[in-house]
């Protein structure tokens, strides 16, 4: 098991970092303009620890109970940053508000208000991205573009939340030009929010995964979510 883990988190993490660096260079961006968010859902705490030992700090989880168990096991790791990136239901907001630093999937005011009200006073404000349905898919979560400004205004009024930017999961596309189109729309939407709310710390575009990293970086991604590219294929028994 250790050999497999070492291979994945040595070679694969290095390869992911190199791929991101190449994409940033190709886009004419600085080397620190974007960072990897290691999507660790379904992966054991031991693999997260190994990645942390190799310098990875940002980890994304989709399932609250699974994530909480890992956080307990990994409570000794300094500087680890937990991001909740999955769909968020009302009955899970308290646990997310209490145990995560970031939430990428806020798409309605009700969820935002619950997160704000349930965020402990002793913690820093919760870093929030609004999830946008960039491909207008009926089956996918996310706020519509025409409702985005209203939701942003509501979140900005909540003192225990800190609106950082936008997140999207576009419909899969094969061609790079087709991949870039929804990412460009998300970037333009963030630019409009910056004009509308100039004092807000809107510096984050959470977009791009293994299949479309280069397209996302070309359009301004600052957080790129990689799972299998870092941790290997999902365990079919999990």
Buried (B, 14 or more C-beta within 10 A) or exposed (E): EEEEBEEBBEEBBEEBBEBBEEBBEEBEBEEEBBBBBBBBBBBBBBBBBBBBEEEBBBBBBBEBEBBBEBBEBBEEBEEBBBBBBBBBEEEBBBBBBBBBBBBBBBBBBEBBBBBBEBBEEEEEBBBBBBBBBBBEEEEBBBBEBEBBBEBBBBBBEBEBBBBBBBBBBBEEBEEEEBBBBBBBBBBEBBEBBBEBBEEBEBEBBBBBBBEBBBBBBBBBBBBBBBBBBBBBEEEEEE
